Amino acid sequence: MRSQGAGQGKNAVIPRVPLILPDYLPMRPDILFVGINPGTYSAQQGHYYARLTNRFWWALHASGLVPVPLAPREDFRVVEFGLGLTDLVKRPTNSAAQVRGDEFAVGRQALAGKVRRIEPLIVCFNGLTGYQQFFQEHTQPGRQARRLGSARVFVLPSTSARNAAYPRDVILAYFQGLKAFRDELQGDSGRKKE
């Protein structure tokens, strides 16, 4: 009989490797949504904005950006509606405050490359922190004067339920503003939905 080494018994704890959420990056999406980084729960579930208290999926449909309600487990379907999903930093944490400066620096370069490659009409940061970390400046939610490559930029207040500063109706108003912005730009650019 072979002896078991330390930590190899039937009760050994196997460390969990953080799950990385996949990017959903169709070519030339109307909107590329950029989160700060995935929460631990979302990473464990394998889906963006997985907590039922997160207002992202509700507001996406209530604003008319997608014609059907989507659940977190259907996050891959955003590409059907001309949308994309990614995060500035891919490492999951319990709080965005746990993301290190070097991770944001790497994320800035990675996001710029993704935007160059897929050419979205709008890059939409879900949360002020994502915009502020990318552009290294403070802002308010809504349309931004800055561009990211050829893409226009919009900032949503974080849809996390932890963001008590923005109630549901205000979150929805920003999503409706994003939809209006998209519709306006589609008309200007000739990029219409098919």
C-alpha positions as CSV (number, residue, x, y, z in Angstrom):
1,M,0.0,0.0,0.0
2,R,1.3,3.4,-1.0
3,S,1.5,6.0,1.7
4,Q,-0.4,9.2,1.2
5,G,1.6,12.5,1.1
6,A,0.5,15.5,3.1
7,G,-2.8,16.9,1.9
8,Q,-3.5,13.9,-0.4
9,G,-6.0,12.0,1.8
10,K,-9.7,11.8,1.0
11,N,-10.3,14.9,3.1
12,A,-7.7,17.0,1.3
13,V,-8.8,20.5,0.3
14,I,-8.3,21.3,-3.3
15,P,-7.9,25.0,-3.8
16,R,-10.5,26.6,-6.1
17,V,-9.1,28.2,-9.2
18,P,-11.0,31.4,-9.9
19,L,-13.2,31.1,-13.0
20,I,-12.7,33.6,-15.8
21,L,-15.9,34.7,-17.5
22,P,-15.7,34.4,-21.3
23,D,-15.8,37.5,-23.5
24,Y,-18.8,37.8,-25.8
25,L,-17.3,39.9,-28.6
26,P,-19.2,39.9,-31.9
27,M,-17.7,42.0,-34.7
28,R,-19.0,45.5,-34.8
29,P,-21.5,45.3,-32.0
30,D,-23.8,48.3,-31.3
31,I,-22.7,48.3,-27.6
32,L,-19.8,46.6,-25.8
33,F,-20.6,46.5,-22.1
34,V,-17.5,46.7,-19.9
35,G,-17.8,45.6,-16.3
36,I,-15.1,46.5,-13.7
37,N,-14.4,42.9,-12.9
38,P,-16.5,39.8,-12.2
39,G,-17.8,39.3,-8.7
40,T,-16.8,36.0,-7.1
41,Y,-20.5,34.8,-7.2
42,S,-20.8,35.6,-10.9
43,A,-17.5,33.8,-11.6
44,Q,-18.7,30.7,-9.6
45,Q,-21.9,30.7,-11.6
46,G,-20.1,31.2,-14.9
47,H,-22.3,34.1,-15.9
48,Y,-22.1,37.9,-16.0
49,Y,-24.2,39.8,-13.4
50,A,-25.4,36.5,-11.9
51,R,-26.8,37.8,-8.6
52,L,-30.6,38.1,-8.8
53,T,-30.2,41.5,-7.1
54,N,-28.1,42.9,-9.9
55,R,-30.2,45.2,-12.0
56,F,-28.3,44.7,-15.3
57,W,-30.5,42.1,-16.9
58,W,-33.7,43.7,-15.7
59,A,-32.7,47.2,-17.1
60,L,-31.4,45.8,-20.3
61,H,-34.9,44.5,-21.2
62,A,-36.9,47.2,-19.4
63,S,-35.1,49.9,-21.5
64,G,-35.8,48.1,-24.8
65,L,-32.1,47.4,-25.5
66,V,-33.1,43.7,-25.9
67,P,-36.7,42.6,-26.9
68,V,-36.9,39.7,-24.5
69,P,-36.0,39.3,-20.8
70,L,-32.6,37.5,-20.4
71,A,-31.4,35.7,-17.3
72,P,-27.8,35.6,-16.3
73,R,-27.5,32.0,-17.6
74,E,-28.4,33.4,-21.1
75,D,-25.6,36.0,-21.1
76,F,-24.2,34.5,-24.3
77,R,-27.3,35.6,-26.1
78,V,-26.4,39.3,-26.0
79,V,-24.6,38.8,-29.3
80,E,-28.0,38.0,-31.0
81,F,-29.0,41.6,-30.2
82,G,-25.8,43.3,-31.4
83,L,-24.2,43.6,-27.9
84,G,-21.0,42.4,-26.3
85,L,-19.8,41.7,-22.8
86,T,-16.4,41.9,-21.2
87,D,-14.6,43.2,-18.1
88,L,-11.8,45.6,-17.6
89,V,-10.1,43.1,-15.3
90,K,-10.9,39.4,-15.7
91,R,-9.9,38.3,-12.1
92,P,-13.0,37.8,-9.9
93,T,-13.1,39.4,-6.5
94,N,-15.6,40.0,-3.8
95,S,-15.3,43.8,-4.3
96,A,-13.8,46.0,-7.1
97,A,-11.8,47.6,-4.3
98,Q,-9.7,44.4,-4.3
99,V,-8.5,44.9,-7.9
100,R,-4.8,46.0,-7.9
101,G,-3.5,48.9,-9.9
102,D,-1.3,46.6,-12.1
103,E,-4.4,44.6,-13.0
104,F,-6.1,47.8,-14.2
105,A,-3.0,48.7,-16.2
106,V,-3.0,45.3,-18.0
107,G,-6.8,45.6,-18.4
108,R,-6.5,49.0,-20.1
109,Q,-4.3,47.6,-22.8
110,A,-6.4,44.5,-23.2
111,L,-9.6,46.5,-23.5
112,A,-8.1,48.9,-26.1
113,G,-7.1,45.9,-28.2
114,K,-10.5,44.3,-28.0
115,V,-12.1,47.6,-29.0
116,R,-9.7,48.0,-32.0
117,R,-10.5,44.4,-33.1
118,I,-14.3,44.4,-32.9
119,E,-15.1,48.1,-33.6
120,P,-18.1,48.6,-31.4
121,L,-20.3,51.7,-32.0
122,I,-20.4,52.4,-28.2
123,V,-18.2,51.2,-25.4
124,C,-20.4,51.3,-22.3
125,F,-18.7,51.1,-18.9
126,N,-21.0,49.5,-16.2
127,G,-19.8,51.6,-13.3
128,L,-17.9,54.8,-12.8
129,T,-14.9,53.0,-11.5
130,G,-14.3,51.2,-14.8
131,Y,-14.3,54.5,-16.8
132,Q,-12.2,56.2,-14.2
133,Q,-9.6,53.4,-14.1
134,F,-9.5,53.2,-17.9
135,F,-9.2,56.9,-18.7
136,Q,-7.6,57.9,-15.4
137,E,-10.1,60.7,-14.8
138,H,-13.4,61.2,-12.9
139,T,-16.7,61.6,-14.7
140,Q,-20.5,61.4,-14.2
141,P,-22.8,58.8,-15.7
142,G,-24.1,59.3,-19.2
143,R,-22.6,60.2,-22.6
144,Q,-19.0,61.1,-22.6
145,A,-17.0,63.4,-24.9
146,R,-14.1,60.9,-25.0
147,R,-13.8,58.2,-27.6
148,L,-12.1,54.8,-27.3
149,G,-10.7,54.3,-30.8
150,S,-13.6,55.1,-33.1
151,A,-16.2,54.1,-30.5
152,R,-18.3,56.6,-28.5
153,V,-18.3,56.1,-24.8
154,F,-21.2,55.9,-22.3
155,V,-21.1,55.3,-18.6
156,L,-23.8,53.6,-16.5
157,P,-23.9,53.8,-12.7
158,S,-23.0,50.3,-11.4
159,T,-26.0,48.0,-11.6
160,S,-24.9,46.2,-8.5
161,A,-27.4,46.3,-5.7
162,R,-24.5,47.5,-3.5
163,N,-24.8,50.8,-5.4
164,A,-27.5,52.3,-3.2
165,A,-26.8,55.8,-4.6
166,Y,-28.7,54.9,-7.7
167,P,-32.2,53.4,-7.3
168,R,-33.8,51.2,-9.9
169,D,-35.7,54.1,-11.7
170,V,-32.5,56.0,-12.1
171,I,-30.6,53.0,-13.4
172,L,-33.4,52.4,-15.9
173,A,-33.3,56.1,-17.0
174,Y,-29.5,55.7,-17.8
175,F,-30.2,52.5,-19.8
176,Q,-33.0,54.4,-21.7
177,G,-30.5,57.1,-22.3
178,L,-28.0,54.5,-23.7
179,K,-30.7,53.1,-26.0
180,A,-31.5,56.6,-27.3
181,F,-27.8,57.3,-27.8
182,R,-27.4,54.0,-29.7
183,D,-30.5,54.7,-31.9
184,E,-29.1,58.2,-32.7
185,L,-25.7,56.9,-33.6
186,Q,-27.1,54.1,-35.7
187,G,-28.9,56.7,-37.8
188,D,-25.8,58.8,-38.1
189,S,-23.5,55.9,-39.0
190,G,-25.8,53.9,-41.2
191,R,-25.3,50.9,-38.9
192,K,-28.8,49.7,-38.5
193,K,-30.0,46.5,-36.9
194,E,-31.0,43.8,-39.4
